[in-house]
Amino acid sequence: MAVDTRYRVIVRCPGCGEKYVLRGRTNKKGELETGFKQCVCGNESNLRIDVTPE
C-alpha cells in the first residue's frame, strides 16, 4: 500500500494581502492539487505559494 503524501500549501496574494492555508496532494501528472482557483480580489496568476510536506 503506497502512502500518498499530503502537503500544507500557503497561498499569499501580494495584491490584497489575503492568505490561504490549504492541504493538497500530487496528481498523476505530478502537479499539486488543492482546489484553489483565485483570490477573493480576482488575482489568479500573481500569487506566492509555499509548500511543505505534512
N, C-alpha and C positions, 0 to 999 in steps of 0.2 A: 504494500500500500504506500503510494507516494504521498509525501506531505506537501501540500500546496501552501507556500509561504504567503502570509498576509503582510501588507505594508501599511505604514502610517504615512499619509500624504498630507502635507500642509501647503495649501494654495493661498498665496497673498496677491492682492490686486494693488499695484502701485498707484493706480488712478484714484481709487476712493479709500484705500487703506483697509478694506474688508479682508478678513482671514477666515479660511475654512479648514477644518480638520476632518479628514476623511480616512476611510480604510479601503484598500484596494488589493487586487491580485493581478498577476500577469495572465494574459490570454494566450492562445495557441501561437499567435504571431510574435509573442514576446513583449507586447505593449501593455502598459499598466491600465487597468480598468477600474474606475472609481464611480462612473456615472455623472461626473461633473461636466457641465456644458458651458456655462458662462457665469460671470459675476453678476450681482444684482444691478450694477451700473451699466451692464451691457458689454463689458470687456470680455472678449473671447480669446485673444491672442497674446496680449502683453501681460503675462502672469508669471510670478515667481513660484516655482514648485520645488519643495524639499521632500525627499523620500527616504524613509528609514524602515528597515525590517522590524516587525513586532516580535 
